[in-house]
Amino acid sequence: MQKCCKGSEVISKKKILLVGGCGFIGHNLALYLSKQGHDPVIVDSLSINNIYSLDNTEILNQKLYKSILESRLELLKKNDIDLIIQDARNYNSISALYEQIKPNIIIHLAAVSHANRSNKDPHTTFDHSLRTLENTLDYAKTKKIHVIYMSSSMVYGNFETKEVDEDTACKPIGIYGTLKYAGELMVKSYNQVFDLPYTIIRPSALYGERCVSRRVGQIFIENAIQNLEININGDGEDKLDFTYIEDLVRGISYCCDNEKSQNETFNITYGNAKKINELINILRDEFKDIKVNYKEKENFMPERGTLKIDKAKKLIGFKANHSIETGYREYISWYKNFWNKIN
Ligand SMILES: NC(=O)c1ccc[n+]([C@@H]2O[C@H](COP(=O)([O-])OP(=O)(O)OC[C@H]3O[C@@H](n4cnc5c(N)ncnc54)[C@H](O)[C@@H]3O)[C@@H](O)[C@H]2O)c1
């Protein structure tokens, strides 16, 4: 493995395979890892929540999302990051492909990454989330390649306390959280049986540049920019541990660079939940006339809160840098620029 410099620190340059790496987290992560001196390679079908599935998006935002997704591809190209278009469910093709890539680390991101969509279509969710994961684990097992699995805060289910840590019992509700937890157990079982090194990461309520997943932070800006009303499920007093994408990708990169991350589970979030209404207040500074409607809460959406990040701080030196005060403002500013460019 080559050495490369990250500031004054010398790290080993690693070939890092990102399965599902052209999604929101994956492409931001690939860009970050490449800047750190690593060699990321992406395998993605572009078929889930991506450019080949745009027909399923509401007409209103198709042009916008197409431009956002194309800008991901342009950025990857500009940074010489390889993207191989391949469905990761196909065991034979994918095993041969991984064998050619010969990664030092695999980060598994492929999934149907949306609670509502998962509840509506469990079969597709299972197929893209767990079938693909099993293919990754099967390839990695004999070579003992470090597998980093992207799980979710949804594995905790309803938070029974204001804060949860990695030792809090997981009681997922609904298809998405349950399949994410099933994925965690699969990863751990490969560690038990094959001694496969792993890291499990639980992010929460992400927001940031080039997201098309239609989570609250994104929809609020999109509606505000188009002078549309904003709908909130519930009274807006629910708290979420909103996390800016830069903090997450930096946390994942620490897991790639630090062996202490191996065979551990980490919450990688901002580490302090905020009310949805606080996000709205920030938005109001930028868009004075927004109109907000409060609607009934969605089914199977757990009550959440803060994910403690003390363990990540202690073992891998992770600290989040962006409160919503800074991160959400940066995201709004990016969105305004992007919007002006394409309109
Ligand atoms: N975004 C969040 O807020 C969040 C929070 C917690 C956990 N996660 C988890 O992180 C991971 C990545 O999330 P994201 O937000 O980047 O999702 P995303 O929907 O933006 O990206 C997922 C990518 O996986 C690809 N993919 C899906 N099935 C595939 C298959 N069969 N073969 C090849 N590629 C396939 C898609 O084409 C897409 O590009 C997911 O596992 C998700 O559950 C996300």
The ligand as a Tripos MOL2 file, in Angstrom:
@<TRIPOS>MOLECULE
LIG
   44    48     1     0     0
SMALL
NO_CHARGES

@<TRIPOS>ATOM
      1 N1        -29.2620    9.6390    3.7540 N.am      1 LIG1
      2 C1        -29.5620    9.3810    5.0290 C.2       1 LIG1
      3 O1        -30.1230   10.2400    5.7640 O.2       1 LIG1
      4 C2        -29.1810    8.0640    5.6460 C.ar      1 LIG1
      5 C3        -29.2980    7.9540    7.0040 C.ar      1 LIG1
      6 C4        -28.9770    6.7570    7.5920 C.ar      1 LIG1
      7 C5        -28.5140    5.7060    6.8200 C.ar      1 LIG1
      8 N2        -28.3980    5.8040    5.4970 N.ar      1 LIG1
      9 C6        -27.9070    4.6200    4.7430 C.3       1 LIG1
     10 O2        -26.7520    4.9770    3.9860 O.3       1 LIG1
     11 C7        -26.7390    4.2810    2.7380 C.3       1 LIG1
     12 C8        -26.6400    5.2760    1.5920 C.3       1 LIG1
     13 O3        -27.7060    6.2170    1.6870 O.3       1 LIG1
     14 P1        -27.9090    7.3770    0.6130 P.3       1 LIG1
     15 O4        -28.6410    8.4570    1.3020 O.co2     1 LIG1
     16 O5        -26.6490    7.6710   -0.0820 O.co2     1 LIG1
     17 O6        -28.9210    6.6400   -0.3980 O.3       1 LIG1
     18 P2        -29.1530    6.9090   -1.9530 P.3       1 LIG1
     19 O7        -30.5130    6.4010   -2.2650 O.co2     1 LIG1
     20 O8        -28.8390    8.3140   -2.2970 O.co2     1 LIG1
     21 O9        -28.0410    5.9820   -2.6410 O.3       1 LIG1
     22 C9        -28.1350    4.6030   -2.7190 C.3       1 LIG1
     23 C10       -27.3920    4.1950   -3.9910 C.3       1 LIG1
     24 O10       -27.3630    2.7610   -4.0400 O.3       1 LIG1
     25 C11       -27.5380    2.3850   -5.3800 C.3       1 LIG1
     26 N3        -28.0890    1.0280   -5.4220 N.ar      1 LIG1
     27 C12       -29.2450    0.5740   -4.8670 C.ar      1 LIG1
     28 N4        -29.4280   -0.7210   -5.1790 N.ar      1 LIG1
     29 C13       -28.3640   -1.0850   -5.9580 C.ar      1 LIG1
     30 C14       -27.9880   -2.2690   -6.5840 C.ar      1 LIG1
     31 N5        -28.7740   -3.3500   -6.5590 N.pl3     1 LIG1
     32 N6        -26.8100   -2.3040   -7.2600 N.ar      1 LIG1
     33 C15       -26.0070   -1.2150   -7.3380 C.ar      1 LIG1
     34 N7        -26.3430   -0.0390   -6.7760 N.ar      1 LIG1
     35 C16       -27.5040    0.0350   -6.0860 C.ar      1 LIG1
     36 C17       -28.5170    3.3960   -5.9580 C.3       1 LIG1
     37 O11       -28.4890    3.4350   -7.3770 O.3       1 LIG1
     38 C18       -28.0580    4.6810   -5.2830 C.3       1 LIG1
     39 O12       -27.1420    5.3870   -6.0740 O.3       1 LIG1
     40 C19       -28.0130    3.4450    2.7100 C.3       1 LIG1
     41 O13       -27.6710    2.1410    3.0870 O.3       1 LIG1
     42 C20       -28.9090    4.0820    3.7430 C.3       1 LIG1
     43 O14       -29.7850    3.1470    4.2980 O.3       1 LIG1
     44 C21       -28.7230    6.9790    4.8740 C.ar      1 LIG1
@<TRIPOS>BOND
     1     1     2 1
     2     2     3 2
     3     2     4 1
     4     4     5 ar
     5     4    44 ar
     6     5     6 ar
     7     6     7 ar
     8     7     8 ar
     9     8     9 1
    10     8    44 ar
    11     9    10 1
    12     9    42 1
    13    10    11 1
    14    11    12 1
    15    11    40 1
    16    12    13 1
    17    13    14 1
    18    14    15 2
    19    14    16 1
    20    14    17 1
    21    17    18 1
    22    18    19 2
    23    18    20 1
    24    18    21 1
    25    21    22 1
    26    22    23 1
    27    23    24 1
    28    23    38 1
    29    24    25 1
    30    25    26 1
    31    25    36 1
    32    26    27 ar
    33    26    35 ar
    34    27    28 ar
    35    28    29 ar
    36    29    30 ar
    37    29    35 ar
    38    30    31 1
    39    30    32 ar
    40    32    33 ar
    41    33    34 ar
    42    34    35 ar
    43    36    37 1
    44    36    38 1
    45    38    39 1
    46    40    41 1
    47    40    42 1
    48    42    43 1
@<TRIPOS>SUBSTRUCTURE
     1 LIG1         1 GROUP 0 **** ****
